Every structure is written in C-alpha cells, then in structure tokens.
Amino acid sequence: MELNSPPFADPISMLLYAGRWFPLSTPGLFTDRFTAEMHIRVPADYTAVGSGTATKKTLPDGRNEFSFVWSKPGFPGTIVAGKFLPAITASGISNIHVYVTEKRKDGAPDFAALAGREFENYDQRLRPAGVRPHQHRRAAGGRRQRRVGAGDACIAGNRIVDRTAASQRLLANTLAHQWWGSEVSPATLNDAWITNGMSRYGELMYLEDSAGKNAFQTAIGDVSAGALAYDTEPLTTLGRLDPFSPQFQSMTLEKGAMVFHMLRWEMGDDAFQSFLRSLLSQYADKGIRGSDVETVAEAQPVNGSHLELTSFFSQWIDGTGAPAFTDKYSVFRLGNNKGFRTVGSISEDLDLFRMPVELRIETDGKTEDRRIDVAGSDSPYTVETFGRPRRITIDPENWLLKSTPDLSIRVAVLRGQQLVAQGDLIGALAEYQKALDEK
C-alpha cells in the first residue's frame, strides 16, 4: 500500500482497524482473529507505525517502506503515518513509545510517563504468578498514535497535551484493551460486554488506585447511569445491534463494567483479582463467552467455598432492569444497658435478584456495616448495636446497580445529551422534560 500526498495528509494520516478499510464482515471485525503482513510505503520524511513486528527499508526512489508482520492470530490493522520525531520512551519502561510531531513534542515525556504508570498498574494487577514484569506483554504509546501490545493501534490525538482526568481515563481504557479485547476477545458480539465492560472497569480500577475512593465512587455513579440508559434488552442479545450505536456502546461498556463491579463485591478483592488472572490465562488468544465467565467465577475459592452464581448471571446478563430497594425497620431498646436491636426488612422488585447487600447503620456512637443476603421481594434482618440507630442506608458504597430517583434523573439527562449528539433535538427535549418531572 502506498500513502502519498494528496490525499496523504500533512502531517498525519491514518487507517483505522475499526474503520474497516480492508475487507472484513462486521461481526468478524471484532471476533475473528487473523494473521497479517502489511507493507506501507510513505514519503522519505514520514514514519509509519502499525500493528505487529516492524521493519523499515529505503526504496530506490528515496521513499520508506515499513513492513508490519502479525504472525499470531489477532486483530491488527491500524496504520498511522506522519512526520514523527524519533520515538520517546517512558523512564524505566523501554516498551512504551510515544510518537509525536514537532508541534506536540513538549507534551510527549509526560504522556509517556502517564502511559507507563497505567501500564505498570495493569501489569501488576493482571500478570500471571511467576511471570516477571513486562515479560508477558509489550505496550507502546503515541501522541497521534499509540500501539498497545505488539499490534493494537489507536489514536491519542491532541490529548497528549490534555492533563484532564477524562483524558487520563481514556488512555487507561485504551491500554486495558491490550488484555480485554486483544489478549482475550469476545466469541460473538453477544459477548462484547466481557471485553468492553472489563476495559471500562479496568479504567475505573486504575482511577481508584491513582485518584482515590471518592473519584472512583463518582465515576461509578456515571457508569451506573450509562448502564441503565438503554437497559431494555439483555446483554446476551446485543449482537444484532450496530456495534457503534449508542445502545451497544452504553450497554457493553457501562453495564458490562457494572457486572464486573458487582462480581467484585460478591467475591471480594483477592478472589476477584484471581478470577481476572484466570480468565486471561485460560482464554489467552481465544474468544470468550458469558458462560465461560460464569464457570471461571464459580471455580474461584471464596472464604473456603465456591459461589453459586446462576441467579447473578440470570439477572444481570440474561435479564434487564435494576432493583429498587426499600427498607422498613423498627428499633428496640435492650435491657441491662446492652444497646439496641433493629428489626427490619429489605424489599426489592425483581424476581431473580439474589445478592448480598451492604447495610450501614449510623448510630449515636460507632457506625456499623452489615452484609445482608437479599433474595425475593422481602428479606428480613436483625442487627444489634450499642448506640441508638439514627440512619440506615442500603448499599452506601454503590456496589450494586440499582434504581433510585437520583439515578433516574441522571439517566434522562444522559439520554438527552446523546440524542442532541445524534441531532434528535425533539427527542432530547422529551428526555430533559423527564428529568425535570423526576425532580
């Protein structure tokens, strides 16, 4: 393939894998692995960066030919070419490379350092036991182009000089696709929630580590709104939608992320990390299905036993909707100055829901947290505290995807914003009116 001017752009041109510039049917675009060998010819002062092992030679007419070989079945195909300066690497991490034009060179070192920190975070979290750092994967990054692993390529654009949290999260999400989307891929588009969802949740886990719990909780609220924005069909039926539609993106990214967030709550942090490593080791370079995720999750030891997650996956993968919780309780004083007993019941409106729910009891003294198993429409509980209960909160840490009045407003606003982006102003006004009515 030859890239010349015109239409070769100055200083950057790109061919995106997702843009389907080479023949590949839509479902196979994200699920069918293949090998590739690409030869890209560019003007003498241009550099091409792409998927696979790269070599370069100078042609008799002075142009450069870059060859990219992807020998293991995967998803190569993004090519970026431009007047790039020599690649900049992150300090201490030789496999992070940033390609920049002269205009953006000042931001490259900081961008490389950020990519290095994010990659290190994922590497430590997901690296199989016994594997040395950076041994099992390589990553590269770029200003107009950043390659993840030996072959995933995507565009950073002007974000190389953008220091906002949103840009840092976007880079974290992109890097997460090295594991969730490249190393492990969806078997069908009905399974895209696995890789899209875990890429989003990997981004959130990095945010939790780098910015703290409050930033993480704020992000979970935003993701919850996205998860419910189009929650009218099960995740397992989304393959019939356009993968670039707002519905597909919202459900696979946001609801997919919340499924993993709730699994983390069910399993605990240590078992959840083991679960993620098991997914990657068992399905490396393969397609993965929702049933595989359930099998691997149930195989993880949790407090000396194994979880039974049939109802969990039936609700969140094969079902729709989110529970609306209500709590009714009475407080009784115990004799002999022993404190108080709270007798209550948690109600919710979904038939298949069966999960532990956190209950926070704020008292005159110490705040108490309890884990209550909720199943069916009514789940009784009894809690004893020394101080008199003043307030009881269901799921205070937002571990569960749930329906609340506040979230309904956020969902309506989000849908309105998306409709504006699509040019449907009448539909957007209707959604904004819903938000006002909720208030």
Protein Blocks (a to p, Z undefined) as FASTA:
>chain_A
ZZdddfbdcfbdcddfklopagcdfklmmmmgcdddddddddfkbccddedjddddddfk
opacdddddfbgcdehiacddddddddddehiakbccdddfklmmmmmmmmmmmmmmmmm
mmmmmmcghiaehklpccdddfkbccehjkbccdekjmlmpcbfklmmmmmmmmmmmmno
mlpccfblklmmmmmmmmmmmmmmmmmmmnojklmmmmmmmmmmmmmmmmmbcfklmmmp
cfkbmklmmmmmmmmmmmmmmmmmmnommlmmmmmmmmmmmmgoiacdfklmmmmmmmpc
gehiacdfklmmmmmmmmgcjddddddddddddehhnapadddddddfbfklccdddddd
ddfklcdddddddehjbdcdddddfbdcfbdcehklopaccddfklmmmmmmmmmmmmmm
nopaklmmmmmmmmmmmZZ
